[in-house]
Amino acid sequence: MGAATAAPVADASSTPRGRSLADRIWTRRNGLRVLSLVTVFLVWEIWGRANPFFASYPTAILGASGRILLPEVLPALTTTVWALLVGMAISIPIGVMFGFAMARFRLIEIALLPYMNAIYATPRIALIPVLVLWLGIGFELRVTIVALGAVFPIIINSYAGAKHVDEELLDTGRAFMASERQLLRTIVLPATTPFVFAGLRIGLGRGISGVIVAEMTAALTGIGRILISHAKYLQIAELFVGIMVLGLFSLVLFDLLNRSQRRLTPWAATDGT
């Protein structure tokens, strides 16, 4: 009689019982989220009607959004998004390149690391007067503020990731006669990618706050200017429309970034739901 073959073991998550358990957890989790959201908006509505000059309230914000969302807020948001995307597009390749160079070449690390740490610790708002003198108050100012805010977290995280690659993996690659380019492509880059995404998350947050601060202090357009304009005239409901649109836009950006990380680094992805 031939040797008996082992029966395949089914993954628990693929069985009906596993799926039903996952569905119950998913339903319970989303039910708690919806309940929390409803509770927050209900309390906000009650408190806001009693203090309309401090926080407005959801129904008033909804009415204001119907008046100003399309003609005012969305065009301003488009201007802000364009400056943010251009600034991030500049900062990402520069940040990754400098981070890898500092990690792989000791001379570059010694020469640049003190300056990187010093500029990273400098508040960007302190640079705005100088940048206004150099660049004016137009599109270039906002792009520069975004790039300066985003590039240093990317550099530092890329540097940390490439600097602390497992030496055993590198020794194994060298034992198989891998070239430096092959080590970089097959070991260093995959090991560093989660660190790069961590830098991207920090840099994106700093870039969003940077472009809003720039628009609030030294710009004629953008969502930051809209917020300042409505705050100046105590238009609280209209002010919250801009704040909530900006918050939703930021959530979408971070969700896209998290999805990209899960797709590109499945071995390092965590459950962010």
C-alpha positions as CSV (number, residue, x, y, z in Angstrom):
1,M,0.0,0.0,0.0
2,G,1.4,3.4,-0.9
3,A,2.2,6.0,1.6
4,A,-0.8,8.0,2.8
5,T,-0.8,11.6,1.7
6,A,-1.4,14.3,4.2
7,A,-4.7,16.1,3.9
8,P,-4.4,19.8,3.3
9,V,-5.0,21.9,6.3
10,A,-7.5,24.7,5.7
11,D,-6.8,28.1,6.9
12,A,-9.1,29.0,9.8
13,S,-9.9,32.4,8.2
14,S,-11.1,30.6,5.0
15,T,-13.6,28.3,6.8
16,P,-17.2,29.4,7.3
17,R,-16.6,29.6,11.0
18,G,-13.5,31.7,10.6
19,R,-15.3,34.0,8.2
20,S,-18.3,34.4,10.4
21,L,-16.0,35.3,13.4
22,A,-14.2,37.8,11.2
23,D,-17.5,39.3,10.0
24,R,-18.7,39.6,13.6
25,I,-15.5,41.4,14.7
26,W,-15.7,43.7,11.6
27,T,-19.4,44.5,12.2
28,R,-18.8,45.1,15.9
29,R,-15.8,47.3,15.2
30,N,-17.7,49.4,12.7
31,G,-20.8,49.5,14.9
32,L,-18.7,51.0,17.7
33,R,-17.2,53.6,15.2
34,V,-20.7,54.6,14.0
35,L,-22.0,54.8,17.6
36,S,-19.0,56.9,18.6
37,L,-19.5,59.3,15.6
38,V,-23.2,59.7,16.3
39,T,-22.5,60.4,20.0
40,V,-19.9,63.0,19.2
41,F,-22.1,64.8,16.7
42,L,-25.1,64.7,19.0
43,V,-23.1,66.2,21.9
44,W,-21.6,68.7,19.5
45,E,-25.0,69.8,18.2
46,I,-26.4,70.3,21.7
47,W,-23.3,72.2,23.0
48,G,-22.8,74.1,19.8
49,R,-26.3,75.5,19.8
50,A,-25.7,76.8,23.3
51,N,-22.3,78.3,22.3
52,P,-22.6,79.2,18.6
53,F,-19.7,81.7,18.7
54,F,-17.2,79.1,19.9
55,A,-17.8,75.9,18.0
56,S,-20.9,76.3,15.8
57,Y,-22.8,73.0,15.4
58,P,-23.1,70.3,12.7
59,T,-26.4,71.3,11.1
60,A,-25.2,74.9,10.8
61,I,-21.9,73.7,9.3
62,L,-23.8,71.5,6.8
63,G,-25.9,74.6,5.8
64,A,-22.7,76.7,5.3
65,S,-21.1,74.0,3.2
66,G,-24.0,74.2,0.8
67,R,-23.2,77.9,0.4
68,I,-19.4,78.0,0.2
69,L,-18.2,74.5,-0.6
70,L,-18.2,74.6,-4.4
71,P,-17.7,78.3,-5.1
72,E,-15.1,79.0,-2.4
73,V,-13.6,76.0,-0.5
74,L,-12.9,73.5,-3.3
75,P,-11.0,76.0,-5.6
76,A,-8.9,77.0,-2.6
77,L,-8.3,73.4,-1.7
78,T,-7.2,72.7,-5.2
79,T,-4.5,75.4,-4.9
80,T,-3.3,74.0,-1.6
81,V,-3.2,70.4,-2.9
82,W,-1.2,71.4,-6.0
83,A,1.4,73.1,-3.8
84,L,1.5,70.1,-1.5
85,L,1.9,67.6,-4.2
86,V,4.7,69.5,-6.0
87,G,6.5,70.0,-2.6
88,M,6.2,66.3,-1.8
89,A,7.3,65.3,-5.3
90,I,10.5,67.4,-4.7
91,S,11.2,66.1,-1.2
92,I,10.7,62.4,-1.7
93,P,13.5,61.6,-4.1
94,I,15.9,64.1,-2.4
95,G,15.1,62.7,1.0
96,V,15.5,59.0,0.0
97,M,18.7,59.8,-2.0
98,F,20.4,61.7,0.8
99,G,19.3,59.2,3.5
100,F,20.8,56.3,1.6
101,A,24.0,58.2,0.8
102,M,24.5,59.1,4.5
103,A,23.9,55.5,5.6
104,R,26.2,53.9,3.0
105,F,29.1,56.4,2.9
106,R,30.7,57.4,6.2
107,L,32.2,60.6,4.8
108,I,28.8,61.9,3.7
109,E,27.3,61.0,7.0
110,I,29.9,62.9,9.0
111,A,29.6,65.9,6.8
112,L,25.8,66.2,6.6
113,L,24.2,64.7,9.7
114,P,24.8,67.7,12.0
115,Y,23.3,70.1,9.5
116,M,20.3,67.8,8.9
117,N,19.6,67.5,12.6
118,A,19.9,71.3,13.1
119,I,17.6,72.3,10.2
120,Y,15.1,69.6,11.1
121,A,14.9,71.0,14.7
122,T,14.4,74.6,13.4
123,P,10.7,75.6,13.3
124,R,9.7,76.2,9.7
125,I,7.5,79.2,10.6
126,A,10.8,81.0,11.6
127,L,12.0,80.7,8.0
128,I,8.9,82.2,6.5
129,P,10.0,85.9,6.7
130,V,13.3,85.0,5.0
131,L,11.6,82.9,2.3
132,V,9.1,85.7,1.6
133,L,12.1,88.0,0.9
134,W,13.6,85.4,-1.4
135,L,10.5,83.9,-3.1
136,G,7.7,86.4,-2.6
137,I,4.2,85.2,-1.5
138,G,3.3,83.1,-4.5
139,F,3.2,79.5,-5.4
140,E,7.0,79.0,-4.9
141,L,6.8,80.0,-1.2
142,R,4.3,77.3,-0.4
143,V,6.1,74.6,-2.4
144,T,9.4,75.5,-0.6
145,I,7.7,75.3,2.9
146,V,6.2,71.9,2.0
147,A,9.6,70.6,0.7
148,L,11.5,71.9,3.8
149,G,9.0,70.4,6.1
150,A,8.8,67.0,4.4
151,V,12.3,66.3,3.3
152,F,14.1,66.0,6.6
153,P,11.8,63.3,8.2
154,I,12.3,61.3,5.0
155,I,16.1,61.8,5.1
156,I,16.4,60.8,8.7
157,N,14.1,57.8,8.5
158,S,15.7,56.6,5.2
159,Y,19.1,57.0,6.9
160,A,18.0,55.1,10.0
161,G,16.6,52.2,7.9
162,A,19.6,51.9,5.6
163,K,22.0,52.3,8.5
164,H,20.6,49.4,10.5
165,V,20.1,46.7,7.9
166,D,20.7,43.2,9.4
167,E,24.4,42.5,8.9
168,E,23.8,38.8,8.7
169,L,21.7,39.3,5.6
170,L,24.4,41.4,4.1
171,D,27.1,38.8,4.9
172,T,24.9,36.1,3.4
173,G,24.6,38.1,0.2
174,R,28.3,38.7,0.1
175,A,28.9,35.0,0.6
176,F,26.9,34.3,-2.5
177,M,29.2,36.9,-4.4
178,A,26.4,39.5,-4.7
179,S,27.7,42.9,-5.9
180,E,27.0,46.1,-4.0
181,R,24.3,47.0,-6.5
182,Q,22.6,43.6,-5.9
183,L,22.9,44.0,-2.1
184,L,21.3,47.4,-2.4
185,R,18.4,46.2,-4.6
186,T,17.7,42.9,-2.9
187,I,18.5,43.5,0.8
188,V,19.0,47.1,1.7
189,L,16.1,48.6,-0.3
190,P,13.5,46.1,1.0
191,A,14.7,46.4,4.5
192,T,14.6,50.2,4.4
193,T,11.3,50.7,2.6
194,P,9.2,50.5,5.9
195,F,11.4,53.2,7.4
196,V,10.9,55.3,4.2
197,F,7.1,55.1,4.6
198,A,7.4,56.1,8.2
199,G,9.3,59.2,7.1
200,L,6.7,59.8,4.4
201,R,3.9,59.8,7.0
202,I,5.8,62.3,9.2
203,G,6.8,64.4,6.2
204,L,3.3,64.4,4.8
205,G,1.9,65.7,8.1
206,R,4.6,68.3,8.3
207,G,3.9,69.2,4.7
208,I,0.2,69.7,5.2
209,S,0.7,71.8,8.3
210,G,3.5,73.8,6.5
211,V,1.4,74.7,3.5
212,I,-1.5,75.8,5.7
213,V,0.8,77.9,7.9
214,A,2.3,79.5,4.8
215,E,-1.1,80.3,3.4
216,M,-2.3,81.8,6.7
217,T,0.8,84.0,7.1
218,A,1.9,85.0,3.6
219,A,-0.4,84.0,0.8
220,L,-3.4,85.4,-1.1
221,T,-5.0,82.0,-1.9
222,G,-5.4,78.5,-0.6
223,I,-7.4,76.9,2.2
224,G,-5.3,78.5,4.9
225,R,-6.3,82.0,3.6
226,I,-9.9,80.9,3.6
227,L,-9.7,79.9,7.2
228,I,-8.1,83.2,8.2
229,S,-10.7,85.1,6.3
230,H,-13.7,83.5,7.9
231,A,-12.1,83.6,11.4
232,K,-11.6,87.3,11.0
233,Y,-15.3,88.0,10.5
234,L,-16.4,85.4,13.1
235,Q,-18.0,83.2,10.5
236,I,-17.7,80.1,12.7
237,A,-19.8,77.7,10.6
238,E,-17.9,78.6,7.4
239,L,-14.6,78.3,9.2
240,F,-15.5,74.7,10.3
241,V,-16.4,73.9,6.7
242,G,-12.8,74.6,5.7
243,I,-11.4,72.7,8.7
244,M,-13.5,69.6,8.1
245,V,-12.7,69.6,4.3
246,L,-9.0,69.8,5.1
247,G,-9.3,67.0,7.7
248,L,-11.2,64.7,5.3
249,F,-8.6,65.4,2.6
250,S,-5.8,64.6,5.1
251,L,-7.5,61.3,6.0
252,V,-7.7,60.3,2.4
253,L,-4.0,61.1,1.8
254,F,-2.9,59.1,4.8
255,D,-5.2,56.2,3.8
256,L,-3.7,56.1,0.3
257,L,-0.2,56.1,1.9
258,N,-1.1,53.2,4.2
259,R,-2.6,51.3,1.3
260,S,0.6,51.9,-0.7
261,Q,2.7,50.6,2.1
262,R,0.7,47.4,2.6
263,R,0.9,46.8,-1.2
264,L,4.7,47.4,-1.5
265,T,5.8,46.0,1.9
266,P,3.4,43.1,2.7
267,W,6.0,41.6,5.0
268,A,6.0,44.7,7.2
269,A,2.3,45.8,7.0
270,T,0.3,46.1,10.2
271,D,-3.4,46.1,10.7
272,G,-4.4,49.7,10.5
273,T,-8.2,49.2,10.4
